[in-house]
Amino acid sequence: MAFDMQPGGARNGLRRLAVILAALATLACSPAGPPPGTVVLNRGNGPDIKSLDPAFIEGTWEAWVVGDMLTGLTTEGPNGEPIPGAATHWETSPDGLTWTFHLREEVWSDGVPVTAADFVTAWQREMDPKTAAVYSYILWPIKNAKAISEGKLPPSALGVKAIDGRTLVVTLEHPTPYLPELMDHQAAYPIPRHKYLVLGNKWARAKNFVGNGPYLVKEWIPLDHVTLVKNPRFYDAKNVQIDIENYYVTNDTEAALKRYRAGELDTVYTYPALEIDWMRRHIPGQIETVPYLNTDYLAINLAKPMFKDIRLREVLNLAYNREKLVNDIRRLGEPPAYSIVPPGIANYPHTAAMAIRSMPYDARIERARSLMRAMGYGPGHRLKIDYLCSTNPDTVRNAAALQGMLAKVWIDLNIVAEERQVQIVDLQQRNFELGSSSWVADFNDAVNFLNLLKTGTGQNYSGYSNPKFDALLEAADHEIDLKKRGALLARAEQIALDDYVWVPVYFGVTQDLVKPYVKGWIANPKDFNRTRWLRIEGKPESR
């Protein structure tokens, strides 16, 4: 793959951008659509995004949009694996604590050179507690990062230094062999320092946005769509074949499938499980489903007095019939989950599991009822629990199934469905009792899942805090031997499972629909298919 723009490419690209922008203006006032030769991709993207600023996003659907406009030191290749991005190459010291990244000659979309200082500014801002970046802990492997995010040190103490415009030196707290995967995460994206110093957080508004990625934001209509256009100054612009991409909000998966069938959408993220039989009969070649580095689970708010009793947390795990859910209701091939870390995670023994895994369901119900009686509950004295979930139709169906399962052990579940972005805020603020959640790997390592239960991390919705658990994660951070490190992490996972801190439900599979004329799509466990790698071939003419 050629990464550098050929001489004259920027000028030609700017002329092409002018044509694309004119096409968008025409499209806004005419039903005829863009002129011939303009390549458009319409993607159903799930929930609405809440920001274009990498410091303030956390959903995968947001990372797909922002990651098309900003490129980290590494970036996702065609199969979702990290490849060189803003950095062409790097070296690591023998002790694994110092990484030196060499940046390519590239510019921001306004023509200003991208420099190592842009990364320093972005990362210091990410760690500054005043920013309140939910993903700041992703960068905690960097020297002093955790202490900065806790307000114990100033952002300037972060172990990152711009030696010159194109050389960035990163000093770590402990060896982090998966660092290249961290560097393609939105928490590690650069921001245009020259814009940020003048505009502050306003730099990320659509009208001010400057990026170094393959696309630029043209329009953001909240609750409807984000339109991006090709960035002619992107370092690999000559190989980007999609001119315009629209990310449409598709909270309702059933409505999204109708739009897809009508030809309004070319790809859809998350198809409705209820329609899987129809899709397998009529469009089997358009279903992109592979094992996903993902765990769906129920978060238990440990701050609520009733959940301080471990017996109740065990009851929830006993009563949830995962096998019935995945085999009879969802039917997508998801394995039931009795642990936190999904299959497919590298360098991990996968030995931790809940003791109830081998127990027949009838026996689980009997034990759950026995525990409920011991806590003073029964047919005449039922427990009421509020259950927070999103409005996604499949999620609501899952909730209804859970409601019936818990009724068997004298628990009345009150389902509270909210738009996904609102639900995330309530989870973060622990404004819930029992809550539906899901985690997709940011990088292929068990610690990415176990950090969700580490004291103080942004996505620790349950508020779990166990010194023994934290100590094992800390020990694993400093263990170089991969086998010993995996064993330490497995011990930590077992502690959390024994505490019944979550209700793991199932390990996910990707749920994408892709039209046959969208080429270059490679289904992968991270479910990242960047638009820069895609192309349109043989799309039927619209009538």
C-alpha positions as CSV (number, residue, x, y, z in Angstrom):
1,M,0.0,0.0,0.0
2,A,1.4,3.4,-1.0
3,F,1.0,6.0,1.8
4,D,2.5,9.2,0.4
5,M,0.7,11.6,-1.9
6,Q,2.3,12.0,-5.3
7,P,3.4,15.5,-6.4
8,G,0.4,17.4,-7.7
9,G,-2.0,15.1,-5.8
10,A,-3.0,17.8,-3.3
11,R,-3.9,20.3,-6.1
12,N,-5.9,17.7,-8.0
13,G,-7.5,16.6,-4.8
14,L,-8.5,20.2,-4.0
15,R,-10.1,20.6,-7.4
16,R,-12.0,17.3,-6.8
17,L,-13.1,18.5,-3.4
18,A,-14.6,21.6,-5.0
19,V,-16.6,19.4,-7.3
20,I,-17.8,17.3,-4.4
21,L,-18.8,20.3,-2.3
22,A,-20.7,21.7,-5.3
23,A,-22.4,18.3,-5.6
24,L,-23.5,18.5,-2.0
25,A,-24.9,21.9,-2.5
26,T,-26.9,20.7,-5.5
27,L,-28.1,17.7,-3.6
28,A,-29.4,19.9,-0.8
29,C,-31.8,21.7,-3.1
30,S,-32.5,19.1,-5.8
31,P,-33.9,15.6,-5.6
32,A,-31.6,14.6,-8.6
33,G,-28.7,13.6,-6.3
34,P,-25.0,14.2,-6.9
35,P,-23.7,14.3,-10.5
36,P,-22.3,11.3,-12.3
37,G,-18.9,10.2,-11.1
38,T,-19.4,11.2,-7.4
39,V,-19.1,8.0,-5.3
40,V,-21.4,8.1,-2.2
41,L,-21.6,5.5,0.6
42,N,-24.6,5.6,3.0
43,R,-24.0,3.8,6.3
44,G,-26.5,3.0,8.9
45,N,-24.5,3.8,12.0
46,G,-26.7,3.0,15.1
47,P,-27.1,5.7,17.7
48,D,-26.4,9.4,17.3
49,I,-22.9,10.7,18.1
50,K,-22.5,13.2,20.8
51,S,-19.4,15.0,19.7
52,L,-16.7,15.3,17.0
53,D,-14.1,15.7,19.7
54,P,-12.1,12.5,20.4
55,A,-11.9,13.4,24.1
56,F,-15.7,13.3,24.5
57,I,-16.8,10.1,22.6
58,E,-16.9,6.5,23.8
59,G,-19.2,4.5,21.5
60,T,-17.9,2.4,18.6
61,W,-20.4,4.2,16.3
62,E,-18.7,7.5,17.3
63,A,-15.2,6.2,16.8
64,W,-16.1,5.2,13.3
65,V,-17.1,8.8,12.4
66,V,-14.3,10.6,14.2
67,G,-11.7,8.0,13.2
68,D,-12.5,8.9,9.5
69,M,-11.4,12.4,10.2
70,L,-8.4,11.9,12.6
71,T,-5.6,9.4,12.3
72,G,-3.4,8.3,15.3
73,L,0.2,7.1,15.2
74,T,-1.3,3.9,14.0
75,T,-4.6,3.3,12.3
76,E,-6.9,0.4,11.4
77,G,-6.0,-1.5,8.3
78,P,-8.4,-3.2,5.9
79,N,-9.0,-6.1,8.4
80,G,-9.2,-3.9,11.5
81,E,-5.6,-4.6,12.6
82,P,-3.2,-1.7,13.4
83,I,-0.9,-0.4,10.7
84,P,1.3,2.7,10.5
85,G,-0.8,5.9,10.5
86,A,0.6,9.3,11.3
87,A,3.8,7.4,12.2
88,T,5.7,5.6,9.5
89,H,7.7,3.4,12.0
90,W,8.9,3.2,15.6
91,E,11.6,1.7,17.8
92,T,11.3,0.3,21.3
93,S,14.0,0.3,24.0
94,P,15.3,-3.1,25.2
95,D,13.4,-2.8,28.5
96,G,10.1,-1.9,26.6
97,L,9.7,1.4,28.4
98,T,10.6,3.9,25.8
99,W,9.0,4.0,22.3
100,T,10.2,6.4,19.7
101,F,7.7,7.2,16.9
102,H,8.7,8.8,13.6
103,L,6.0,10.9,12.0
104,R,5.4,11.0,8.3
105,E,5.3,14.4,6.4
106,E,1.6,15.2,6.4
107,V,-0.6,18.2,6.9
108,W,-3.8,19.0,8.6
109,S,-6.7,19.6,6.3
110,D,-6.0,23.4,6.4
111,G,-2.5,22.8,5.2
112,V,-0.6,23.3,8.5
113,P,2.0,20.5,9.1
114,V,1.1,17.8,11.6
115,T,3.8,17.7,14.3
116,A,4.7,15.7,17.4
117,A,3.5,18.7,19.4
118,D,0.0,18.0,18.2
119,F,0.1,14.6,19.9
120,V,1.7,16.0,23.1
121,T,-1.1,18.7,23.4
122,A,-3.8,16.1,22.7
123,W,-2.6,13.6,25.2
124,Q,-1.9,16.1,28.0
125,R,-5.5,17.5,27.4
126,E,-6.9,13.9,27.5
127,M,-5.2,13.3,30.9
128,D,-6.1,16.6,32.4
129,P,-8.9,16.0,35.0
130,K,-10.5,19.3,33.9
131,T,-11.2,17.7,30.5
132,A,-13.1,14.8,32.1
133,A,-12.3,12.5,29.2
134,V,-14.1,9.2,29.9
135,Y,-11.4,7.2,28.1
136,S,-8.4,8.8,29.8
137,Y,-7.4,5.5,31.4
138,I,-6.6,4.1,28.0
139,L,-3.4,6.1,28.2
140,W,-2.5,5.2,31.8
141,P,0.4,3.0,30.6
142,I,2.2,6.2,29.8
143,K,4.5,7.6,32.6
144,N,2.6,9.7,35.2
145,A,-0.7,9.4,33.2
146,K,-2.7,7.9,36.1
147,A,-1.4,10.4,38.6
148,I,-2.3,13.3,36.3
149,S,-5.8,12.1,35.7
150,E,-6.2,11.8,39.5
151,G,-5.0,15.4,39.9
152,K,-1.8,14.5,41.6
153,L,0.5,15.9,38.9
154,P,0.2,18.6,36.2
155,P,-0.5,17.5,32.6
156,S,3.0,18.7,31.7
157,A,4.5,15.7,33.7
158,L,3.1,13.2,31.1
159,G,5.8,10.9,29.8
160,V,5.6,12.1,26.2
161,K,8.0,14.5,24.5
162,A,8.3,16.1,21.1
163,I,12.0,15.8,20.2
164,D,11.4,17.7,17.0
165,G,8.5,18.2,14.6
166,R,8.5,14.6,13.5
167,T,9.9,12.6,16.5
168,L,7.7,11.7,19.4
169,V,9.2,9.8,22.4
170,V,6.8,8.0,24.8
171,T,8.0,6.8,28.2
172,L,5.9,4.1,29.9
173,E,5.1,3.1,33.4
174,H,5.5,-0.6,32.5
175,P,6.1,-2.6,29.3
176,T,3.0,-2.5,27.1
177,P,3.4,-4.8,24.1
178,Y,0.0,-3.9,22.8
179,L,0.9,-0.2,22.6
180,P,0.4,-0.1,18.7
181,E,-3.2,-1.1,19.2
182,L,-3.7,1.7,21.8
183,M,-2.3,4.2,19.4
184,D,-5.2,3.8,17.0
185,H,-7.7,4.5,19.7
186,Q,-9.5,7.8,19.8
187,A,-7.9,8.7,23.2
188,A,-4.6,8.7,21.4
189,Y,-5.6,10.8,18.4
190,P,-3.8,14.1,17.8
191,I,-5.7,17.4,17.7
192,P,-4.7,20.5,15.7
193,R,-2.7,22.4,18.3
194,H,-2.8,25.6,16.3
195,K,-6.6,25.5,16.4
196,Y,-7.0,24.3,19.9
197,L,-4.8,27.1,21.4
198,V,-7.0,29.7,19.7
199,L,-10.5,28.1,20.0
200,G,-10.2,25.8,22.9
201,N,-12.9,23.0,22.8
202,K,-14.7,24.9,20.0
203,W,-12.0,23.6,17.6
204,A,-14.1,20.4,17.2
205,R,-17.3,22.1,16.1
206,A,-18.2,21.2,12.5
207,K,-17.5,24.6,11.1
208,N,-14.0,24.8,12.8
209,F,-13.0,21.1,12.4
210,V,-9.5,20.4,11.1
211,G,-8.4,16.8,10.7
212,N,-5.6,14.7,9.3
213,G,-7.7,11.7,8.3
214,P,-9.2,10.6,5.0
215,Y,-12.4,12.6,5.4
216,L,-13.6,16.1,6.5
217,V,-16.9,16.9,8.1
218,K,-19.3,18.7,5.8
219,E,-22.5,18.6,7.8
220,W,-23.8,17.2,11.1
221,I,-27.5,17.2,11.6
222,P,-28.1,15.8,15.2
223,L,-30.4,12.8,15.4
224,D,-30.2,12.3,11.6
225,H,-26.8,12.1,9.9
226,V,-23.2,13.2,9.6
227,T,-21.9,13.9,6.1
228,L,-18.1,13.6,5.4
229,V,-16.3,14.4,2.2
230,K,-12.9,13.2,1.0
231,N,-9.9,15.1,2.4
232,P,-7.6,15.9,-0.6
233,R,-4.7,16.6,1.8
234,F,-4.8,13.1,3.4
235,Y,-1.5,11.4,3.0
236,D,-3.1,8.4,1.1
237,A,-5.8,10.4,-0.6
238,K,-5.0,8.9,-4.1
239,N,-6.2,5.5,-2.8
240,V,-9.4,6.7,-1.2
241,Q,-12.2,5.8,-3.6
242,I,-15.4,7.0,-1.8
243,D,-16.0,10.7,-2.3
244,I,-18.9,11.3,0.1
245,E,-20.0,9.2,3.1
246,N,-23.2,9.7,5.1
247,Y,-23.4,8.2,8.6
248,Y,-27.2,7.9,9.3
249,V,-28.6,7.5,12.8
250,T,-30.3,4.1,12.9
251,N,-31.4,3.5,16.5
252,D,-34.3,1.4,15.4
253,T,-32.7,-1.7,13.8
254,E,-36.0,-2.8,12.2
255,A,-36.5,0.6,10.6
256,A,-32.8,0.4,9.4
257,L,-33.4,-2.9,7.8
258,K,-36.4,-1.5,5.8
259,R,-34.2,1.4,4.6
260,Y,-31.5,-1.0,3.7
261,R,-33.9,-3.1,1.7
262,A,-35.2,0.0,0.0
263,G,-31.7,0.9,-1.1
264,E,-31.4,4.0,1.1
265,L,-28.5,2.4,3.1
266,D,-25.5,0.6,1.7
267,T,-24.4,-0.9,5.0
268,V,-26.1,-1.3,8.4
269,Y,-24.5,-1.7,11.8
270,T,-26.6,-4.1,13.9
271,Y,-29.4,-5.8,12.1
272,P,-32.5,-6.9,14.1
273,A,-32.2,-10.4,15.5
274,L,-36.0,-10.9,15.0
275,E,-35.5,-10.9,11.2
276,I,-32.6,-13.3,11.1
277,D,-34.7,-16.1,9.5
278,W,-35.9,-13.8,6.7
279,M,-32.4,-12.5,6.1
280,R,-30.9,-16.0,5.9
281,R,-33.5,-16.9,3.3
282,H,-33.4,-13.8,1.2
283,I,-30.0,-12.0,1.6
284,P,-27.6,-14.6,3.1
285,G,-24.6,-13.2,1.2
286,Q,-25.1,-9.8,2.7
287,I,-24.9,-10.8,6.3
288,E,-21.5,-10.2,7.8
289,T,-21.4,-12.2,11.0
290,V,-18.2,-13.4,12.7
291,P,-17.1,-13.8,16.3
292,Y,-16.7,-10.4,17.9
293,L,-14.4,-9.3,20.7
294,N,-17.5,-8.2,22.7
295,T,-19.3,-9.1,25.9
296,D,-22.9,-8.2,26.6
297,Y,-23.6,-7.9,30.3
298,L,-25.8,-6.4,33.0
299,A,-24.1,-3.9,35.3
300,I,-25.2,-4.0,38.9
301,N,-25.1,-0.7,40.8
302,L,-23.2,-1.7,43.9
303,A,-24.0,1.6,45.6
304,K,-27.6,0.5,46.0
305,P,-28.1,-1.1,49.4
306,M,-29.9,-4.2,48.2
307,F,-27.0,-5.1,45.9
308,K,-24.5,-5.1,48.7
309,D,-25.8,-8.5,49.6
310,I,-23.8,-10.9,47.4
311,R,-26.7,-13.4,47.6
312,L,-28.9,-11.1,45.5
313,R,-26.2,-10.7,42.9
314,E,-25.8,-14.5,42.7
315,V,-29.6,-14.8,42.3
316,L,-29.5,-12.6,39.2
317,N,-26.8,-14.7,37.7
318,L,-28.6,-17.9,38.6
319,A,-32.0,-16.9,37.1
320,Y,-30.8,-15.5,33.8
321,N,-31.3,-18.3,31.3
322,R,-28.5,-17.4,28.9
323,E,-29.0,-20.5,26.8
324,K,-32.6,-19.8,26.2
325,L,-31.9,-16.2,25.2
326,V,-29.2,-17.0,22.6
327,N,-30.7,-20.2,21.3
328,D,-34.4,-19.5,21.2
329,I,-34.7,-15.7,21.1
330,R,-31.7,-14.2,19.4
331,R,-30.6,-17.2,17.3
332,L,-27.5,-15.4,15.9
333,G,-24.9,-17.9,17.2
334,E,-23.7,-16.0,20.2
335,P,-22.1,-18.2,23.0
336,P,-23.6,-17.7,26.4
337,A,-21.3,-15.9,28.8
338,Y,-20.2,-17.1,32.2
339,S,-17.1,-15.0,32.3
340,I,-16.0,-11.4,31.5
341,V,-13.3,-11.9,28.9
342,P,-14.6,-13.2,25.5
343,P,-13.1,-16.0,23.4
344,G,-10.5,-14.8,20.9
345,I,-8.6,-12.6,23.3
346,A,-4.9,-13.2,22.8
347,N,-2.3,-14.4,25.3
348,Y,-5.0,-15.4,27.8
349,P,-5.8,-18.8,29.3
350,H,-9.6,-18.3,29.6
351,T,-9.7,-20.4,32.8
352,A,-12.0,-18.1,34.8
353,A,-15.7,-18.9,34.9
354,M,-18.7,-18.7,37.2
355,A,-19.3,-21.9,39.3
356,I,-22.9,-22.0,38.1
357,R,-21.9,-22.7,34.5
358,S,-22.2,-26.4,34.9
359,M,-25.4,-26.3,36.9
360,P,-28.7,-27.3,35.2
361,Y,-31.1,-24.5,34.9
362,D,-33.7,-26.1,37.1
363,A,-31.1,-26.5,39.9
364,R,-30.2,-22.8,39.5
365,I,-33.7,-21.8,40.0
366,E,-34.0,-23.9,43.1
367,R,-30.8,-22.4,44.6
368,A,-32.0,-18.9,43.6
369,R,-35.3,-19.4,45.4
370,S,-33.5,-20.7,48.5
371,L,-31.3,-17.6,48.5
372,M,-34.3,-15.3,48.1
373,R,-36.1,-17.0,51.0
374,A,-33.0,-16.6,53.2
375,M,-33.2,-12.8,52.4
376,G,-36.8,-12.7,53.3
377,Y,-38.5,-12.8,49.9
378,G,-41.1,-15.2,48.5
379,P,-44.3,-15.4,46.5
380,G,-46.0,-13.0,49.0
381,H,-43.1,-10.6,49.3
382,R,-41.5,-9.9,45.9
383,L,-38.5,-7.7,45.2
384,K,-38.8,-4.8,42.7
385,I,-35.8,-3.8,40.6
386,D,-35.6,-1.1,37.9
387,Y,-33.9,-2.3,34.7
388,L,-32.3,0.4,32.5
389,C,-31.8,-0.5,28.8
390,S,-31.7,1.2,25.5
391,T,-34.7,1.6,23.1
392,N,-33.1,-0.8,20.5
393,P,-35.9,-3.3,19.7
394,D,-33.6,-6.3,20.3
395,T,-32.5,-4.9,23.6
396,V,-36.1,-4.4,24.7
397,R,-36.9,-8.0,23.7
398,N,-34.0,-9.2,25.8
399,A,-35.3,-7.2,28.7
400,A,-38.8,-8.7,28.3
401,A,-37.2,-12.2,28.4
402,L,-35.2,-11.4,31.5
403,Q,-38.4,-10.0,33.1
404,G,-40.0,-13.5,32.7
405,M,-36.9,-15.3,34.0
406,L,-36.6,-13.2,37.2
407,A,-40.3,-13.5,37.9
408,K,-39.6,-17.2,38.6
409,V,-37.5,-16.1,41.6
410,W,-40.0,-13.5,42.9
411,I,-38.3,-10.5,41.3
412,D,-40.5,-7.9,39.5
413,L,-38.4,-6.2,36.9
414,N,-39.5,-2.7,35.9
415,I,-38.1,-2.0,32.4
416,V,-36.9,1.6,31.8
417,A,-35.9,2.1,28.1
418,E,-34.0,5.2,27.0
419,E,-32.2,6.4,23.9
420,R,-28.7,4.9,23.9
421,Q,-26.9,8.2,24.5
422,V,-29.1,9.1,27.5
423,Q,-28.8,5.6,28.9
424,I,-24.9,5.8,28.7
425,V,-25.1,9.0,30.8
426,D,-27.3,7.4,33.4
427,L,-24.9,4.4,33.6
428,Q,-21.9,6.7,34.0
429,Q,-23.7,8.7,36.7
430,R,-24.9,5.4,38.3
431,N,-28.5,6.6,38.0
432,F,-29.7,3.0,37.7
433,E,-30.2,-0.2,39.7
434,L,-29.6,-2.9,37.1
435,G,-28.5,-1.8,33.6
436,S,-27.9,-3.4,30.2
437,S,-24.5,-2.7,28.7
438,S,-22.0,-4.1,26.2
439,W,-18.3,-3.8,25.7
440,V,-16.3,-4.1,22.5
441,A,-12.5,-4.5,22.7
442,D,-10.5,-1.3,22.1
443,F,-7.5,-3.6,21.7
444,N,-6.9,-7.4,21.8
445,D,-6.0,-7.9,25.4
446,A,-7.8,-9.2,28.5
447,V,-7.0,-6.1,30.5
448,N,-9.2,-4.0,28.2
449,F,-12.2,-5.9,29.6
450,L,-11.0,-6.2,33.2
451,N,-10.2,-2.5,33.4
452,L,-14.0,-2.0,33.3
453,L,-14.0,-3.2,37.0
454,K,-10.8,-1.4,38.0
455,T,-11.3,1.2,40.7
456,G,-11.8,4.7,39.2
457,T,-12.1,3.9,35.5
458,G,-14.7,5.8,33.5
459,Q,-16.7,2.7,32.4
460,N,-16.8,1.0,35.8
461,Y,-20.6,1.5,35.9
462,S,-21.0,-0.9,38.8
463,G,-18.7,1.1,41.0
464,Y,-16.7,-2.1,41.8
465,S,-13.6,-1.6,44.0
466,N,-11.7,-4.6,45.2
467,P,-8.0,-4.1,46.3
468,K,-7.1,-7.7,45.6
469,F,-8.5,-7.4,42.1
470,D,-6.7,-4.1,41.5
471,A,-3.4,-5.5,42.8
472,L,-3.5,-8.4,40.4
473,L,-4.1,-6.0,37.5
474,E,-1.2,-3.9,38.7
475,A,1.0,-7.0,39.0
476,A,0.1,-8.1,35.5
477,D,1.0,-4.6,34.1
478,H,4.6,-5.2,35.3
479,E,4.9,-8.9,34.2
480,I,6.8,-9.3,31.0
481,D,6.3,-13.1,30.7
482,L,3.0,-13.4,28.7
483,K,2.0,-16.7,30.2
484,K,2.5,-15.4,33.8
485,R,0.8,-12.2,32.9
486,G,-2.2,-14.1,31.5
487,A,-2.4,-16.2,34.7
488,L,-2.5,-13.0,36.9
489,L,-5.3,-11.5,34.8
490,A,-7.3,-14.8,35.0
491,R,-7.0,-14.7,38.8
492,A,-8.3,-11.2,38.8
493,E,-11.2,-12.2,36.6
494,Q,-12.1,-15.1,38.9
495,I,-12.2,-12.7,41.9
496,A,-14.7,-10.5,40.1
497,L,-16.8,-13.5,39.0
498,D,-16.9,-14.9,42.5
499,D,-18.1,-11.5,43.7
500,Y,-20.9,-11.6,41.1
501,V,-20.2,-8.0,40.2
502,W,-21.8,-8.4,36.8
503,V,-24.3,-10.6,35.0
504,P,-22.4,-11.7,31.9
505,V,-25.0,-12.6,29.2
506,Y,-23.4,-13.6,25.9
507,F,-20.3,-13.0,23.8
508,G,-21.2,-11.1,20.7
509,V,-21.0,-11.7,16.9
510,T,-20.8,-8.9,14.4
511,Q,-24.2,-7.8,13.0
512,D,-23.5,-6.0,9.8
513,L,-25.4,-5.9,6.5
514,V,-23.4,-5.0,3.4
515,K,-24.7,-4.6,-0.1
516,P,-22.9,-6.8,-2.7
517,Y,-21.6,-3.7,-4.6
518,V,-19.7,-2.5,-1.5
519,K,-16.3,-4.0,-2.1
520,G,-13.3,-4.3,0.3
521,W,-15.4,-5.2,3.4
522,I,-13.5,-7.7,5.6
523,A,-15.6,-9.0,8.5
524,N,-13.3,-9.0,11.5
525,P,-13.4,-9.5,15.3
526,K,-13.1,-5.7,16.0
527,D,-15.8,-4.9,13.5
528,F,-13.8,-2.0,12.0
529,N,-14.2,-1.4,8.3
530,R,-12.9,2.1,7.6
531,T,-14.4,3.7,4.6
532,R,-11.0,4.6,3.1
533,W,-10.6,0.8,2.3
534,L,-14.0,0.4,0.6
535,R,-15.1,1.0,-2.9
536,I,-18.4,0.8,-4.9
537,E,-18.6,-1.5,-7.9
538,G,-21.7,-2.4,-9.9
539,K,-24.2,-0.4,-7.9
540,P,-27.6,-0.6,-9.6
541,E,-28.8,2.7,-11.1
542,S,-31.5,4.3,-8.9
543,R,-34.9,4.7,-10.6
